[in-house]
Each structure stands twice: as structure tokens, then as C-alpha cells.
Amino acid sequence: EIPADPEFGVSVHVASVLLAAREAGSDARACLNVRYDADVVAALDDAGYQTVEFDPEDASSTAAVEAVVAASPSADVVYQTGGFGVEPIVYLLADSAPDAAEMARELL
């Protein structure tokens, strides 16, 4: 279910993940978050996207994303499996918003 149309500036958190990825060397210009599920990550990996797990337990999510993207600047997908007080999430990094949406459509 889609609760609303996409809007610019709606999620400061997703924007901060994109900015952290770009700061670390990613060329991504769009970011989309989707529900974490091991099958989702496996499907993205099988589709040829580079998936990288991050762990926000010892740092903020943005610092953790920045660290893993610095190690893998061509990452298309960054995700974390959750923890105490931390929601599991998958972030799709893409060249454009339509490309990010297409990545998500491939999951359907």
C-alpha cells in the first residue's frame, strides 16, 4: 500500500543516509528505503546489485553508512538487520529517483 505520493524533502533521515553515502564516495543521487527482509536483500543481490550491511549499534546510522560506503563506494544497497531500539531497514542507492523506484519494482 502506498500511503501518499512521493514528495521532495519528506524524510530527513533518508536524505541524511544519501548525503552520508555521497560523502563517502558514492555517486548516488537518490535513496529509497524499503522494509528489511533477508529475502529482499537476497533478491537485490541476485539481481546484480552490490549489497553491504552496516551496523549502527556503535555509531549513528549516518556514520555507519558512511563507513561501509567508504569501504565499498559502488554499493547499490546498504542495509542493517536491526537491534535493540534499531529498526531493520534497507536503503536503495541509485543514480536517480526513477532508477531507485525501478530497483524497488524489481522486488515485486
C-alpha positions, 0 to 999 in steps of 0.5 A: 500500500502506498500511503501518499505520493512521493514528495521532495524533502519528506524524510530527513533521515533518508536524505541524511543516509544519501548525503552520508553515502555521497560523502563517502564516495558514492555517486548516488543521487537518490535513496529509497528505503524499503522494509528489511527482509533477508529475502529482499536483500537476497533478491537485490543481490541476485539481481546484480546489485552490490549489497553491504550491511552496516551496523549502527549499534556503535555509531549513528546510522549516518556514520555507519553508512558512511563507513561501509560506503567508504569501504565499498563506494559502488554499493547499490544497497546498504542495509542493517538487520536491526537491534535493540531500539534499531529498526531493520531497514534497507536503503536503495542507492541509485543514480536517480529517483526513477532508477531507485523506484525501478530497483524497488519494482524489481522486488515485486 
